[in-house]
Amino acid sequence: MGNRGMEELIPLVNQLQDAFSSIGQNADLDLPQIAVVGGQSAGKSSVLENFVGKDFLPRGSGIVTRRPLVLQLINCPTEYAEFLHCKGKKFTDFDEVRQEIEAETDRATGHNKGISPVPINLRVYSPNVLNLTLVDLPGMTKVPVGDQPADIEHQIKEMLLQFVTKDNCLLLAVSPANSDLANSDALKIAKEVDPQGLRTIGVITKLDLMDEGTDARDILENKLLPLRRGYIGVVNRSQKDIDGKKDITAALQAERKFFLSHPSYRHLADRMGTAYLQKVLNQQLTNHIRDTLPGLRSKLQSQLLSIEKEVEEYKNFRPDDPSRKTKALLQMVQQFAVDFEKRIEGSGDQVDTYELSGGAKINRVFHERFPFELVKLEGDEKTLRKEISYAIKNIHGIRTGLFTPDMAFETIVKRQIAQLKEPCQKCVDLVITELVNTVRQCTQKLAQYPLLREEMERIVTQHIRDRESHTKGQVMLLIDIELAYVNTNHEDFIGFANAQQKSSQMSKKKATGNQVIRKGWLTINNISIMKGGAKEYWFVLTAEALSWYKDDEEKEKKYMLPVDNLKLKDIEKSFMSSKHVFALFNTEHRNVYKDYRQLELASESQEEVDSWKASFLRAGVYPERSVEAEETNTDGHIHSLDPQLERQVEIVRNLVDSYLAIIHRTVRDLIPKTIMHLMVNNAKEFIHSDLLAQLYSCGDQNSLMEESQEQAQHRDEMLRMYHALREGLNIIGDITGSRSADVRLDGSLSSCLASPHHRVHLASCPFVFLLSPPVSLSPPLSSGPPVCPSVLLFV
């Protein structure tokens, strides 16, 4: 008889299988088990029926096993069977067991020959079995039958791999002896998932059906295609025996007689047959469970820890609490307000490292996109000078002007200021988009209450939209205020007296020297066409040049491009490319880089491209402006022929530059502040103060707080998983507790074991169980060895 600790190991795993199968999670748990694999008609079902001693498995042509069958054999004085899906019902007639397997299979797969990976759990109690757990899997097939899908072979293999790829699964590879072992479906899949053969046990069937003069001796002696765990031969009943209702007990006796009488197998008879196979599987599964138990316990503890926090919220769930929905509504609104503020203002904990938050994106709009849109308004120098000359000449009219007219300056300045309205409105639109996206992201946590989520998103989004017109009106008011009065007495305005002093952007840029404006990776897009593929380089932008290197160590410089006379333009995104592209080109129509008229630079995201554009603005590289075709009349070049007019144009040009620089600084400062006050801060205040009242006024709170079916189902699944994990750990704790309690040794026993007369090598004994408690012994007699309490050692 085996000791209690070892005997309980297989029932322990049976309990774990039942605990997790009941919640549909068994496939995700790597429990120690034996999976039976083989081709169609290899004899898998007959082997399992021989173990039980009863006919209980479906039989027929084609695929008979269409769902995994978890067969738990338990040694018990009485004989009966139980299904996990028929709790409390005992089957004593094994014909009914077969019928129930067929019926349960059809419930999941229909009456055709379809398959399902959901296992059927069957427990058989019998005095004729050893404790053993096996998983009978569908036989491998290649040709669809009846209504089976064309990819039935692939489906069956995928199902087998769900079980046999797990490290804790032993493989019982069943192969018929009357077929070439090298073509065995079972050994083929075993070799695929267990190339070292550490988990595979070979079973050879149909030894009695081999051609006369042939035998499987080399296979059974593990000489041909050897396995670490070897091969065991069995003789099953033939189809004639099954049709004739031959008793399995008689078949087992005939099997024994076959091995004893066959000249090739006589010397192996004690290691062949169904009884020996069952004994070996019992021993190997027991040892396998013992080896994998610590790892299994760690995995269960890890899974329990990962869901404990979420389950903690569910454990206090009381569906019958009348105030539950009110409390939940308050909690959801508060959580939404906190999440919204964190996403806008930033947060020290739980920072998103995968994408920019709403606040960071709004910051990018204010300080990168908006300034870029303002600079795009700056006209082409040639066009601007032409407009100034027209304004001066039109103001003078028929007279020849001796002095530079103020009206020309004001006319040009006001026209430039009026153009600021469009980018300011666009800035408001971009911020609204980010606020709406932030609201949508924050409401994702309300998925358990779909009606509340929908209503909350609608109310807040509508409030933001309602603020749009007011905010745009205030923004336009700021521009109108600038248009209302041109303040030529501003302290930063150069004035007419200093208008002839040049303060060009080039001189400003050079003052910054080699200061680095931006670094980062970009792809040179157009050169890749001839070079065999786009390539990334590390770019460094300064106030004077754009350089690129092989990598970010900046040791191997590839090229340096001066930024003088450069402009940039957008390139339409290619249909086949996911990258966003912009190009640099020379305003004097020269090649930018080697033989290329433009340098196309690409990045994965539009945000990255926008950041680079804003950086190029700081370096004095401005976006291209589409200019209408010049008029063909001679007036377009008159100013270049008149020194007086040319001098007046230069003065007005410098005055316009100076005043617009003041306006741009003011607008870049005030527009973001206005939007923050009227849109962003207002939205936060609305959520904190008015959102709850709006929700209460929108209708029935009970319907608003109805849980989604998916959330209720998820909560139930998590609770079932939690309890199953707890139960699994308790089951393992019980068996490990009983084992560890039996290995405590007191001093007197230790001295006994240490005695040279009774030296025992404990390192070779996996388990030590005391059958009587340690007792205090009298001093040993000098005439003999010390007396030792009863100890059983199991190797």
C-alpha positions in Angstrom: 0.0 0.0 0.0 1.2 3.5 -0.8 1.4 6.2 2.0 -1.5 8.6 2.4 0.4 11.6 1.1 1.3 10.0 -2.2 -2.2 8.5 -2.6 -3.8 11.9 -2.2 -1.8 13.6 -4.9 -3.9 12.4 -7.9 -7.3 13.1 -6.1 -5.8 16.6 -5.3 -5.4 17.4 -9.0 -8.9 16.0 -9.7 -10.3 18.5 -7.2 -8.3 21.3 -8.8 -9.6 20.2 -12.3 -13.2 20.2 -11.0 -12.8 23.6 -9.3 -11.6 25.3 -12.4 -13.6 23.3 -15.0 -16.8 24.5 -13.2 -15.9 28.1 -14.1 -14.6 27.3 -17.6 -11.0 28.2 -16.7 -9.4 24.8 -16.8 -7.8 25.3 -20.2 -5.8 28.3 -18.8 -4.4 26.3 -15.8 -1.4 24.1 -16.4 -2.4 21.2 -14.2 -0.3 18.0 -14.1 -2.2 15.5 -16.3 -1.8 12.8 -19.0 -3.2 13.6 -22.4 -4.0 10.7 -24.7 -3.1 11.4 -28.3 -3.2 9.2 -31.4 -4.6 8.9 -34.9 -8.1 7.7 -35.7 -8.6 4.0 -34.8 -5.3 3.8 -33.0 -7.0 2.2 -30.1 -7.1 5.0 -27.6 -10.7 4.3 -26.5 -10.0 0.6 -26.0 -7.0 1.4 -23.8 -9.1 3.7 -21.6 -12.0 1.1 -21.4 -9.5 -1.6 -20.4 -8.5 0.6 -17.5 -12.1 0.9 -16.3 -13.1 -2.6 -17.2 -16.3 -1.3 -18.8 -17.6 -0.3 -22.3 -18.5 3.4 -21.7 -16.9 5.4 -24.6 -18.7 6.2 -27.9 -17.7 4.1 -30.9 -18.2 4.4 -34.6 -16.5 5.5 -37.9 -14.8 8.8 -38.4 -14.2 11.2 -35.5 -15.9 9.7 -32.4 -14.2 11.8 -29.7 -15.2 15.3 -30.6 -14.6 17.0 -27.2 -11.8 16.4 -24.7 -12.8 13.9 -22.1 -11.1 14.4 -18.7 -11.3 10.9 -17.2 -10.7 10.7 -13.4 -10.2 7.2 -12.2 -10.6 6.8 -8.4 -10.1 3.5 -6.5 -13.2 2.9 -4.4 -15.1 -0.2 -3.2 -18.3 0.7 -5.1 -18.5 1.1 -8.8 -20.2 4.1 -10.4 -19.6 7.2 -12.5 -20.3 11.0 -12.1 -20.2 13.9 -14.6 -19.3 17.4 -13.4 -22.2 18.8 -15.4 -24.6 16.4 -13.7 -23.8 17.1 -10.1 -25.4 14.7 -7.6 -26.3 12.1 -10.2 -24.6 8.7 -10.0 -24.4 6.5 -13.1 -24.2 2.8 -12.4 -25.1 1.7 -15.9 -22.1 2.4 -18.1 -24.3 2.3 -21.3 -25.9 5.4 -19.8 -22.5 6.9 -19.4 -21.8 6.5 -23.1 -25.2 8.0 -24.0 -24.5 11.0 -21.7 -21.1 11.6 -23.3 -22.7 11.5 -26.8 -25.5 13.8 -25.6 -23.2 16.3 -23.9 -21.0 16.4 -27.0 -23.9 17.1 -29.3 -25.0 20.0 -26.9 -21.8 21.8 -27.7 -21.1 20.7 -31.3 -24.5 19.9 -32.8 -25.3 16.6 -34.4 -22.8 16.9 -37.2 -19.1 15.9 -36.8 -17.9 19.3 -35.5 -15.5 19.5 -32.6 -15.3 21.7 -29.4 -12.3 22.4 -27.1 -14.6 22.5 -24.0 -13.9 19.4 -22.0 -16.3 16.9 -20.5 -15.3 15.9 -16.9 -16.1 12.2 -16.0 -15.2 10.6 -12.7 -15.2 6.8 -12.4 -15.2 5.1 -9.0 -14.2 1.4 -9.1 -12.3 -1.2 -7.1 -10.6 -2.2 -10.4 -8.8 1.0 -11.1 -5.8 2.8 -9.7 -6.0 6.6 -9.1 -5.3 8.1 -12.4 -6.4 11.2 -14.5 -6.3 11.1 -18.3 -7.5 13.5 -21.0 -8.8 11.7 -24.0 -8.4 13.9 -27.1 -9.9 13.6 -30.6 -8.0 11.4 -33.0 -6.0 13.2 -35.7 -7.6 13.1 -39.1 -6.9 14.5 -42.6 -10.1 14.1 -44.6 -13.4 16.0 -43.6 -16.4 13.8 -43.1 -20.1 14.8 -43.6 -20.7 18.4 -42.5 -17.2 18.9 -41.1 -15.4 22.1 -42.2 -12.6 21.8 -44.7 -10.0 22.7 -42.1 -10.9 20.0 -39.7 -7.3 18.7 -39.5 -6.1 22.2 -38.5 -8.9 22.6 -35.9 -8.1 19.2 -34.3 -4.4 20.0 -34.2 -5.0 23.4 -32.6 -7.2 21.7 -29.9 -4.5 19.1 -29.2 -1.8 21.8 -28.9 -3.9 23.6 -26.3 -3.2 20.6 -24.0 0.0 19.0 -25.1 2.1 22.2 -25.3 1.8 22.7 -21.5 4.9 21.7 -19.6 3.0 19.9 -16.9 1.2 17.6 -19.3 2.5 14.1 -19.9 1.7 12.6 -23.3 0.4 9.1 -23.8 1.2 8.6 -27.4 -0.9 5.7 -28.7 0.4 4.1 -32.0 -0.8 0.9 -33.7 1.9 -1.8 -34.2 0.5 -2.7 -37.7 1.5 0.7 -39.1 4.9 2.2 -39.7 6.0 3.8 -36.4 7.9 6.5 -38.3 4.5 7.8 -39.6 2.7 7.7 -36.3 0.5 10.7 -35.8 0.9 10.5 -32.0 4.7 10.4 -32.1 4.8 13.1 -34.7 2.9 15.6 -32.6 4.8 14.4 -29.5 8.1 15.1 -31.2 6.8 18.5 -32.2 5.9 19.6 -28.6 8.4 17.4 -26.7 11.5 17.1 -28.8 13.6 15.7 -26.0 11.0 13.1 -25.2 10.9 14.0 -21.5 7.1 14.0 -21.2 6.1 11.2 -23.7 5.1 7.7 -22.8 4.7 5.4 -25.8 1.8 2.8 -26.0 1.8 0.2 -28.8 -1.6 -1.3 -29.7 -2.7 -4.0 -32.1 0.3 -6.2 -31.5 -1.9 -9.2 -32.3 -2.8 -7.8 -35.7 0.8 -7.6 -37.1 1.7 -9.4 -40.3 2.9 -13.0 -39.8 6.6 -13.1 -39.2 6.8 -9.5 -38.0 6.9 -8.2 -34.5 7.5 -5.0 -32.5 10.2 -6.2 -30.3 12.7 -3.5 -31.2 10.1 -0.9 -30.4 9.1 -2.3 -27.1 12.8 -2.7 -26.1 13.1 1.1 -26.8 15.7 0.5 -29.6 13.7 2.0 -32.5 12.7 5.6 -32.0 13.6 5.5 -28.3 11.7 7.5 -25.7 13.0 8.5 -22.2 9.9 6.9 -20.6 9.9 3.9 -23.0 7.1 2.0 -24.7 4.4 -0.4 -23.2 2.5 -2.8 -25.4 -1.2 -3.7 -25.0 -3.6 -5.9 -26.8 -7.1 -4.5 -27.1 -10.3 -6.3 -28.1 -10.9 -6.6 -31.8 -14.0 -5.2 -33.5 -15.3 -8.7 -33.6 -14.8 -9.1 -29.8 -16.6 -5.8 -29.2 -19.5 -6.7 -31.5 -19.7 -10.1 -29.7 -19.8 -8.3 -26.3 -16.6 -10.0 -25.2 -16.1 -9.3 -21.5 -13.2 -6.9 -20.8 -12.0 -9.2 -17.9 -11.7 -12.0 -20.3 -9.9 -9.8 -22.8 -7.4 -8.8 -20.1 -6.7 -12.5 -19.4 -6.3 -13.1 -23.1 -3.9 -10.2 -23.3 -1.8 -11.7 -20.5 -1.8 -15.0 -22.2 -0.7 -13.4 -25.5 2.4 -11.8 -24.0 3.4 -15.0 -22.0 3.1 -17.2 -25.1 4.5 -15.0 -27.8 8.2 -15.8 -28.4 9.2 -12.2 -29.1 7.5 -10.7 -26.1 7.8 -13.5 -23.5 10.8 -11.9 -21.8 8.9 -8.6 -21.6 5.6 -10.0 -20.3 6.0 -8.5 -16.8 6.4 -5.1 -18.4 3.5 -5.3 -20.9 -0.2 -5.2 -20.7 -3.0 -3.0 -19.5 -2.5 -3.7 -15.8 1.2 -2.8 -16.0 0.4 0.3 -18.1 -2.1 1.5 -15.5 0.4 1.0 -12.7 3.2 2.8 -14.6 0.9 5.8 -15.4 -0.2 5.9 -11.7 3.4 6.1 -10.6 4.6 8.5 -13.2 1.6 10.9 -12.8 2.1 10.8 -9.0 5.8 11.6 -9.3 5.0 14.2 -11.9 2.4 15.9 -9.6 4.9 15.8 -6.7 7.5 17.5 -8.8 5.2 20.2 -10.2 3.3 21.0 -7.0 5.5 23.9 -5.8 5.4 25.6 -9.2 1.6 25.1 -9.4 1.1 26.7 -6.0 3.3 29.7 -6.9 1.2 30.2 -10.1 -2.1 30.1 -8.2 -0.8 32.6 -5.7 0.4 34.9 -8.5 -3.0 34.7 -10.2 -4.8 35.3 -7.0 -2.7 38.4 -6.2 -3.3 39.8 -9.7 -7.1 39.8 -9.3 -7.4 40.4 -5.6 -7.6 44.2 -5.9 -10.4 44.1 -8.5 -12.3 41.5 -6.6 -12.0 43.5 -3.3 -14.5 46.0 -4.9 -16.9 43.3 -6.0 -16.9 41.5 -2.6 -18.9 44.4 -1.1 -21.4 44.4 -3.9 -24.9 44.3 -2.5 -27.5 44.2 -5.4 -30.4 44.5 -2.9 -29.1 47.7 -1.2 -31.6 50.4 -2.1 -29.0 53.2 -1.8 -26.5 51.3 -4.0 -27.2 53.1 -7.2 -27.1 56.5 -5.6 -23.8 55.8 -4.0 -22.5 54.4 -7.3 -23.6 57.5 -9.2 -21.8 59.8 -6.7 -18.7 57.7 -6.9 -18.7 57.6 -10.7 -19.1 61.4 -11.0 -16.3 62.0 -8.4 -14.0 59.5 -10.2 -14.7 61.2 -13.5 -14.0 64.6 -12.1 -10.7 63.4 -10.6 -9.6 61.6 -13.9 -10.5 64.7 -16.0 -8.5 67.0 -13.8 -5.5 64.6 -13.7 -5.5 64.3 -17.5 -5.6 68.1 -17.9 -3.4 69.3 -15.0 -1.0 66.3 -14.9 -0.5 63.9 -12.2 2.5 62.5 -10.3 1.1 58.9 -10.0 -0.1 56.6 -12.8 1.5 58.7 -15.5 0.7 57.4 -19.0 3.9 56.5 -20.8 2.4 55.4 -24.1 0.7 58.6 -25.3 0.3 62.3 -24.4 -2.5 63.2 -22.1 -5.1 65.8 -22.9 -3.3 68.5 -21.0 0.0 67.8 -22.7 -1.7 67.8 -26.1 -3.3 71.2 -25.3 0.1 72.5 -24.3 1.4 71.4 -27.7 -1.4 73.2 -29.4 -0.7 76.4 -27.5 3.1 76.4 -28.0 3.8 74.5 -31.2 0.7 74.3 -33.5 -0.6 77.9 -32.8 2.7 79.7 -33.3 3.3 77.7 -36.4 -0.1 78.7 -37.8 0.7 82.4 -37.0 4.1 82.3 -38.9 2.4 80.6 -41.9 0.5 83.9 -42.4 3.7 85.9 -43.0 3.6 86.7 -46.7 6.3 86.3 -49.2 8.8 89.2 -49.0 8.4 90.1 -52.6 4.6 90.1 -52.3 4.6 92.1 -49.1 6.9 94.8 -50.6 4.6 95.0 -53.6 1.6 95.5 -51.4 3.3 98.3 -49.5 4.3 100.0 -52.7 0.7 99.9 -53.9 -0.6 101.3 -50.6 1.9 104.2 -50.7 1.1 105.0 -54.3 -2.6 104.8 -53.8 -2.5 107.1 -50.8 -0.5 109.7 -52.7 -2.8 109.3 -55.6 -2.0 111.7 -58.4 0.5 113.6 -56.3 4.2 112.6 -55.8 4.7 112.1 -52.1 7.8 113.5 -50.4 7.1 111.8 -47.0 6.2 108.2 -46.0 2.5 108.2 -45.3 1.3 106.8 -41.9 -1.8 105.4 -43.6 0.3 103.0 -45.6 1.7 101.5 -42.4 -1.7 101.3 -40.7 -3.3 99.8 -43.8 -0.8 97.0 -44.1 -0.6 96.3 -40.3 -4.4 96.1 -40.0 -4.7 93.8 -42.9 -2.0 91.5 -41.3 -3.7 91.7 -37.9 -7.1 90.7 -39.5 -5.5 87.5 -40.8 -4.8 86.4 -37.3 -8.5 85.6 -36.7 -8.4 82.3 -38.7 -5.5 80.7 -36.7 -7.0 81.9 -33.4 -10.3 80.2 -34.2 -8.4 77.1 -35.3 -6.6 77.1 -32.0 -10.0 77.1 -30.2 -11.2 74.2 -32.4 -8.1 72.1 -31.6 -8.5 72.6 -27.9 -12.1 71.6 -28.1 -11.1 68.4 -29.9 -8.7 67.6 -27.2 -11.2 68.3 -24.4 -13.8 66.1 -26.1 -11.3 63.3 -26.5 -10.3 63.6 -22.9 -13.9 63.4 -21.8 -14.3 60.2 -24.0 -11.2 58.7 -22.4 -12.4 59.5 -18.9 -15.8 57.9 -19.5 -14.2 54.6 -20.5 -14.0 53.7 -16.8 -17.8 53.9 -16.7 -18.2 50.9 -19.1 -20.1 49.0 -16.4 -22.9 51.6 -16.6 -23.4 52.2 -20.4 -26.4 54.5 -20.0 -24.6 56.7 -17.5 -21.5 56.7 -19.6 -23.4 57.8 -22.6 -25.4 60.5 -20.7 -22.3 61.8 -18.9 -20.3 62.1 -22.2 -23.2 63.8 -23.9 -23.8 66.4 -21.1 -20.1 67.4 -20.8 -19.4 67.4 -24.5 -22.5 69.5 -25.1 -21.4 72.0 -22.4 -18.0 72.2 -24.1 -19.7 72.8 -27.5 -21.9 75.4 -26.0 -18.9 77.3 -24.8 -17.3 77.3 -28.2 -19.2 80.3 -29.6 -18.6 82.4 -26.5 -14.9 81.6 -26.5 -14.5 82.3 -30.1 -16.3 85.6 -29.6 -13.9 86.6 -26.9 -10.9 85.6 -29.0 -12.2 87.6 -31.9 -12.8 90.5 -29.5 -9.0 90.5 -28.7 -8.2 90.7 -32.4 -10.8 93.5 -32.9 -9.2 95.4 -30.0 -5.8 95.2 -31.7 -7.5 96.5 -34.9 -9.2 99.3 -33.1 -6.1 101.2 -32.3 -2.6 101.0 -33.6 -0.4 102.1 -30.7 2.8 103.5 -32.3 3.9 104.7 -28.8 4.4 101.2 -27.6 7.8 100.9 -25.8 8.9 98.0 -28.1 7.9 99.7 -31.3 11.0 101.0 -33.2 9.2 104.2 -34.4 9.7 106.2 -37.6 13.0 107.6 -36.3 14.6 104.2 -36.2 12.8 102.6 -39.1 15.8 102.7 -41.3 17.8 100.5 -39.0 17.6 96.9 -40.3 16.5 94.3 -37.7 16.1 91.4 -40.0 15.5 87.9 -38.9 18.8 86.8 -40.2 20.8 89.0 -37.8 18.6 87.8 -34.9 19.2 84.3 -35.8 22.9 84.7 -36.1 23.0 86.1 -32.6 22.1 82.8 -31.2 25.1 81.2 -32.7 25.3 77.4 -32.6 22.7 76.9 -29.9 20.9 73.5 -30.4 17.2 74.0 -31.0 16.1 70.4 -31.4 17.5 66.8 -31.7 15.7 63.6 -32.8 15.3 60.8 -35.3 13.9 61.4 -38.7 13.8 59.4 -41.9 15.1 60.8 -45.2 12.2 59.8 -47.4 13.1 60.7 -51.0 16.7 59.5 -51.0 15.5 56.0 -50.0 14.0 55.4 -53.5 17.4 54.9 -55.1 19.2 53.7 -52.0 17.1 50.6 -51.4 14.9 51.7 -48.5 14.2 54.5 -46.1 16.8 55.1 -43.4 16.7 56.9 -40.1 19.3 59.4 -39.1 19.9 61.4 -35.9 19.2 65.1 -36.8 20.5 68.1 -34.9 19.0 71.6 -35.7 20.8 74.7 -34.7 20.2 78.4 -35.5 22.6 78.1 -38.4 22.5 74.5 -39.8 20.7 71.2 -39.9 23.1 68.3 -39.4 22.4 64.6 -39.4 24.4 61.7 -38.0 24.5 57.9 -38.3 23.2 57.6 -34.7 22.5 59.6 -31.5 26.2 59.4 -30.4 26.8 62.1 -33.0 30.3 60.8 -33.9 29.8 60.1 -37.6 28.3 63.2 -39.3 26.6 62.5 -42.6 25.9 66.0 -43.8 25.4 69.6 -42.7 22.9 71.8 -44.4 22.9 75.6 -43.8 19.4 76.9 -43.1 20.0 80.2 -45.1 17.3 80.6 -47.8 15.5 77.4 -46.7 11.8 77.0 -46.5 9.6 74.1 -45.7 6.4 72.6 -47.1 4.1 69.7 -46.4 4.2 66.6 -48.6 1.0 64.7 -49.2 1.0 61.3 -47.3 1.6 58.4 -49.6 -1.1 55.7 -49.8 1.4 53.0 -49.1 3.2 54.8 -46.3 2.2 55.4 -42.7 4.7 58.1 -42.2 4.0 61.9 -42.2 6.4 63.9 -44.4 7.5 67.5 -44.9 10.2 68.9 -47.2 13.0 71.5 -47.1 13.8 73.4 -50.2 15.9 76.4 -51.3 14.1 79.6 -52.2 16.8 80.4 -54.9 15.9 77.1 -56.7 19.3 75.5 -55.9 19.8 71.9 -55.0 19.4 71.3 -51.2 21.4 68.1 -50.9 23.6 66.7 -53.7 21.4 66.3 -56.7 18.1 66.7 -54.9 16.0 69.9 -55.1 14.3 69.1 -51.8 15.0 67.1 -48.7 12.0 65.1 -47.6 11.9 64.2 -43.9 9.4 61.8 -42.3 8.3 60.7 -38.9 5.8 58.2 -37.6 3.4 60.7 -36.0 2.0 64.0 -37.1 2.7 65.4 -33.6 6.4 64.8 -34.1 6.3 66.5 -37.5 4.5 69.5 -36.0 7.2 69.8 -33.3 9.9 69.8 -35.9 8.1 72.5 -37.9 7.9 74.7 -34.8 11.6 74.1 -34.2 12.4 75.2 -37.8 10.5 78.4 -37.2 12.9 79.2 -34.3 15.7 78.7 -36.8 14.2 81.1 -39.3 13.0 78.4 -41.7 9.4 79.4 -42.5 6.6 77.5 -44.3 6.0 78.0 -48.0 3.2 80.4 -48.9 1.2 80.0 -52.0 1.4 83.2 -54.0 -0.9 84.2 -56.8 0.7 84.7 -60.1 2.2 88.2 -60.4 0.4 90.7 -62.5 1.9 91.2 -65.9 1.6 95.0 -65.9 4.7 97.1 -65.3 3.4 98.6 -62.0 4.7 95.5 -60.3 8.3 96.6 -60.6 7.9 100.4 -60.6 9.1 100.6 -57.0 12.4 99.1 -57.9 13.0 101.8 -60.5 12.1 104.7 -58.1 14.7 105.3 -55.3 12.3 107.5 -53.3 9.5 104.9 -53.4 12.0 102.1 -52.6 13.2 104.0 -49.5 9.6 104.5 -48.3 8.8 100.9 -48.8 11.8 99.9 -46.7 10.8 102.2 -43.9 7.2 100.9 -43.9 8.5 97.3 -44.1 10.6 97.7 -41.0 7.7 99.4 -39.1 5.3 96.6 -40.0 7.9 94.0 -38.9 8.3 95.7 -35.5 4.6 96.2 -34.8 3.6 92.7 -35.9 6.2 91.3 -33.6 4.5 93.1 -30.7 1.1 91.8 -31.9 2.3 88.2 -32.3 3.8 88.2 -28.8 0.5 89.6 -27.4 -1.7 87.1 -29.3 0.6 84.1 -28.4 0.3 85.2 -24.8 -3.4 86.2 -24.5 -5.2 83.6 -26.7 -4.0 80.6 -24.7 -5.0 82.4 -21.5 -8.4 83.3 -22.8 -9.0 79.7 -24.0 -7.9 78.3 -20.6 -10.2 80.6 -18.7 -13.3 80.3 -20.9 -13.0 76.6 -22.0 -10.6 74.4 -20.0 -11.1 75.8 -16.5 -14.8 76.3 -17.1 -15.2 72.6 -18.1 -13.4 71.5 -14.9 -15.7 73.8 -12.8 -18.8 72.5 -14.6 -17.8 68.9 -13.9 -17.2 69.6 -10.2 -20.3 71.8 -9.6 -23.0 71.1 -12.1 -22.6 67.7 -13.7 -24.3 65.8 -10.9 -27.3 68.1 -10.9 -27.6 67.7 -14.7 -27.5 63.9 -14.3 -30.3 64.0 -11.7 -32.5 66.1 -13.9 -32.1 64.0 -17.0 -34.5 61.2 -15.9 -34.8 58.0 -13.9 -31.6 57.2 -12.0 -32.4 53.5 -11.7 -32.3 53.1 -15.5 -29.3 55.3 -15.7 -27.4 53.1 -13.2 -28.3 49.8 -14.9 -25.3 47.6 -15.1 -24.2 46.3 -18.5 -24.6 42.6 -19.1 -20.9 42.3 -19.9 -19.9 43.9 -16.6 -22.2 41.7 -14.5 -20.9 38.7 -16.3 -17.3 39.9 -15.8 -17.9 40.4 -12.1 -19.4 37.0 -11.7 -16.4 35.4 -13.6 -13.9 37.3 -11.5 -15.6 36.2 -8.2 -15.8 32.6 -9.4 -12.1 32.7 -10.4 -11.2 34.2 -7.1 -13.0 31.5 -5.1 -11.6 28.8 -7.4 -8.1 30.1 -6.8 -8.7 30.2 -3.1 -10.1 26.7 -3.1 -7.2 25.5 -5.2 -4.7 26.9 -2.8 -6.6 25.4 0.2 -6.5 22.0 -1.5 -2.8 22.2 -2.1 -2.3 23.6 1.4 -4.1 20.6 2.9 -2.0 18.0 1.1 1.3 19.8 1.6 0.4 20.4 5.3 -0.2 16.7 5.8 3.1 15.9 4.2 5.2 18.5 6.0 3.7 17.6 9.4 5.0 14.1 9.0 8.7 15.0 8.7 9.3 16.7 12.1 12.0 14.9 13.9 13.0 15.5 17.6 16.4 15.2 19.0 16.2 11.6 20.1 15.0 10.5 16.7 17.8 12.5 15.0 20.4 10.8 17.2 18.9 7.5 16.4 19.1 8.1 12.6 22.6 9.4 13.1 23.7 6.2 14.8 26.4 4.3 12.9 24.3 1.1 13.5 21.2 2.5 11.8 22.6 5.0 9.3 20.0 5.9 6.6 20.5 8.0 3.5 17.6 10.4 3.7 18.7 12.3 0.6 17.4 9.4 -1.5 14.0 9.4 0.2 11.5 11.9 -1.2 9.0 11.5 1.7 9.4 10.5 5.4 6.1 9.8 7.3 6.0 9.0 11.0 3.5 6.4 12.0 3.9 7.2 15.7 4.8 10.5 17.3 8.3 11.1 18.6 8.8 10.0 22.2 11.4 10.6 24.8 13.5 7.5 25.0 15.6 6.1 27.9 19.4 6.3 27.5 20.5 3.5 25.2 21.8 0.3 26.6 25.5 -0.3 26.2 24.9 -3.7 24.9 22.9 -2.7 21.8 21.9 0.2 19.5 19.3 2.8 20.6 15.7 2.1 20.2 14.0 4.2 17.4 10.3 5.0 17.1 8.4 3.5 14.1 9.5 5.1 10.8 8.5 4.3 7.3 10.6 5.5 4.4 9.3 5.6 0.9 11.8 5.9 -1.9 
